[in-house]
């Protein structure tokens, strides 16, 4: 799957003040902090890990819908269409919820390498 490089750069710019890494996941590109996914790009637009506590708040925002992978709704994840993802007024409030969720999590401990 080809990732929209313009939208990927938009998310990088939005995360500019954060220490984050990038990883290919879910057939797209994800942005992580402390090993936890903040947000990412996929064929259907952008996705955000808002957590269970902020899920209803995120869904109340314009353009935000539950994240689906196939027929399964992903708990604590929401998404924006590619068109809505391009609008900072729609994208940034969802990203703020995702950052608040991930900042509250302790960094993941690296798993030992398999032998």
C-alpha positions as CSV (number, residue, x, y, z in Angstrom):
1,X,0.0,0.0,0.0
2,X,1.3,3.4,-0.9
3,X,1.3,5.9,2.0
4,X,0.3,9.5,1.3
5,X,3.7,11.2,1.8
6,X,2.1,14.6,2.2
7,X,-0.2,13.4,5.0
8,X,2.6,11.6,6.6
9,X,4.6,14.9,6.7
10,X,1.6,16.7,8.1
11,X,1.4,14.2,11.0
12,X,5.2,14.6,11.6
13,X,4.8,18.3,11.7
14,X,1.9,18.0,14.1
15,X,4.1,15.9,16.4
16,X,7.1,18.2,16.0
17,X,7.5,18.9,19.8
18,X,7.2,15.2,20.7
19,X,9.8,12.5,20.8
20,X,8.4,9.9,18.5
21,X,9.4,7.1,16.2
22,X,7.8,5.8,13.1
23,X,7.0,2.1,12.3
24,X,5.2,0.4,9.4
25,X,2.1,-1.2,10.9
26,X,-1.4,-2.2,9.9
27,X,-0.4,-1.8,6.3
28,X,0.4,1.8,6.8
29,X,2.7,4.0,8.9
30,X,2.4,4.6,12.7
31,X,3.9,7.2,15.0
32,X,4.8,6.0,18.5
33,X,5.9,7.5,21.7
34,X,7.6,5.3,24.3
35,X,6.6,2.3,22.2
36,X,2.9,3.2,22.2
37,X,1.0,4.1,19.1
38,X,-0.2,7.7,19.0
39,X,-1.5,7.9,15.5
40,X,-1.0,6.6,12.0
41,X,-1.9,6.5,8.3
42,X,-3.7,3.8,6.5
43,X,-5.7,3.4,3.3
44,X,-8.8,4.9,4.9
45,X,-7.1,8.1,6.3
46,X,-5.6,8.6,9.7
47,X,-6.1,6.7,12.9
48,X,-5.6,7.7,16.5
49,X,-5.3,5.8,19.8
50,X,-7.5,7.9,22.1
51,X,-8.0,5.2,24.8
52,X,-11.2,4.0,26.4
53,X,-11.5,7.0,28.7
54,X,-11.4,9.5,25.8
55,X,-13.2,7.4,23.2
56,X,-16.7,9.0,23.5
57,X,-15.1,12.5,23.6
58,X,-13.3,11.7,20.4
59,X,-16.4,10.4,18.7
60,X,-18.2,13.6,19.5
61,X,-15.7,15.6,17.4
62,X,-16.7,16.4,13.8
63,X,-15.6,13.8,11.2
64,X,-14.4,11.3,13.8
65,X,-15.6,7.7,13.5
66,X,-14.8,4.4,15.1
67,X,-11.7,2.7,13.7
68,X,-12.5,-0.6,11.9
69,X,-10.1,-3.3,10.7
70,X,-12.2,-5.5,8.4
71,X,-15.4,-6.1,10.2
72,X,-14.0,-5.5,13.7
73,X,-14.2,-2.2,15.5
74,X,-11.0,-1.4,17.3
75,X,-11.5,-0.5,20.9
76,X,-10.1,2.9,21.9
77,X,-9.2,3.7,18.3
78,X,-10.8,6.3,16.0
79,X,-10.2,7.5,12.5
80,X,-10.7,10.4,10.1
81,X,-11.2,10.1,6.4
82,X,-8.4,11.3,4.1
83,X,-10.3,14.5,3.4
84,X,-11.0,15.2,7.1
85,X,-7.4,14.3,7.9
86,X,-6.2,17.2,5.7
87,X,-8.1,19.7,7.8
88,X,-6.1,20.8,10.9
89,X,-9.3,22.0,12.6
90,X,-10.6,18.4,12.5
91,X,-7.2,16.6,12.9
92,X,-5.6,18.4,15.8
93,X,-8.2,18.0,18.5
94,X,-8.2,14.2,17.9
95,X,-4.4,14.2,18.0
96,X,-4.5,16.1,21.3
97,X,-6.7,13.3,22.8
98,X,-4.3,10.6,21.5
99,X,-1.2,12.4,22.9
100,X,-2.9,12.8,26.3
101,X,-3.6,9.1,26.3
102,X,-0.1,8.0,25.3
103,X,1.6,10.5,27.6
104,X,-0.1,8.9,30.6
105,X,1.3,5.4,29.7
106,X,4.7,4.2,31.0
107,X,7.2,3.5,28.2
108,X,7.2,-0.1,27.0
109,X,10.0,-2.3,28.1
110,X,11.9,-3.9,25.2
111,X,11.3,-7.6,24.9
112,X,14.4,-9.8,25.0
113,X,15.6,-11.0,21.6
114,X,14.6,-14.6,20.7
115,X,17.4,-17.0,20.3
